[in-house]
Amino acid sequence: MYPRIVVQQALAHNAAAVILAHNHPSGVAEPSRADKAITERLVQALMLVDIKVLDHFIVGDADVISFAERGWL
């Protein structure tokens, strides 16, 4: 996922905030270091244009992990 594409789409929709979500084909919803890193990059990129990231959900086979619930946003 490229932050510039996410920013472009958010601006195209005149968004004030976004919720990010993706699945893990492995079925394990636990966020990886890469998930945490891209989330931070997206938060920083969107912050530059005053768009807030409300949450980032990761979907596995039986679980859904929320970055906001874990206090990571």
FENHUGI-V584550 format. One record per residue. N is the residue number from 1. RES is the residue in one letter. PSI is psi in degrees with one decimal (999 if undefined). OMEGA is omega as a letter, one per 40 degrees, with the letter a starting at -180 (* if undefined). NEAR is the number of other C-alpha atoms within 12 Angstrom. Layout:
N,RES,PSI,OMEGA,NEAR  N,RES,PSI,OMEGA,NEAR
//
This chain:
1,M,130.7,a,16  2,Y,124.7,a,14  3,P,-37.5,a,22  4,R,-35.2,i,19  5,I,-42.0,i,14  6,V,-44.0,i,29  7,V,-44.5,i,31  8,Q,-46.2,a,18  9,Q,-41.8,i,18  10,A,-42.8,i,26  11,L,-38.4,i,21  12,A,-30.0,i,11  13,H,5.5,a,13  14,N,40.8,a,14  15,A,142.2,i,20  16,A,-21.2,a,19  17,A,159.9,i,24  18,V,156.7,i,26  19,I,124.5,a,25  20,L,148.9,i,31  21,A,145.0,i,25  22,H,163.8,i,24  23,N,160.1,i,23  24,H,109.7,a,21  25,P,-23.3,i,13  26,S,-20.3,a,15  27,G,-10.9,i,17  28,V,118.2,a,18  29,A,-10.7,a,24  30,E,127.6,a,26  31,P,140.7,i,29  32,S,173.1,i,17  33,R,-37.3,i,10  34,A,-38.2,i,12  35,D,-44.1,i,26  36,K,-39.8,a,23  37,A,-45.9,a,16  38,I,-34.0,i,24  39,T,-44.4,i,37  40,E,-41.3,i,23  41,R,-41.3,i,22  42,L,-42.4,i,34  43,V,-46.3,a,31  44,Q,-43.7,a,21  45,A,-45.0,a,24  46,L,-31.1,i,32  47,M,-33.0,a,21  48,L,-24.9,a,16  49,V,24.0,i,21  50,D,39.6,i,18  51,I,127.4,a,25  52,K,141.9,i,26  53,V,113.8,a,32  54,L,-36.7,a,25  55,D,163.3,i,27  56,H,118.1,i,33  57,F,138.4,i,30  58,I,127.0,a,31  59,V,128.4,i,23  60,G,-165.9,i,20  61,D,-47.5,a,15  62,A,-4.3,a,15  63,D,156.0,i,17  64,V,125.7,i,24  65,I,133.6,i,29  66,S,122.9,i,27  67,F,-38.2,a,28  68,A,-43.4,i,19  69,E,-31.2,i,14  70,R,-2.1,i,15  71,G,21.0,a,11  72,W,-1.3,i,20  73,L,999,*,22
//
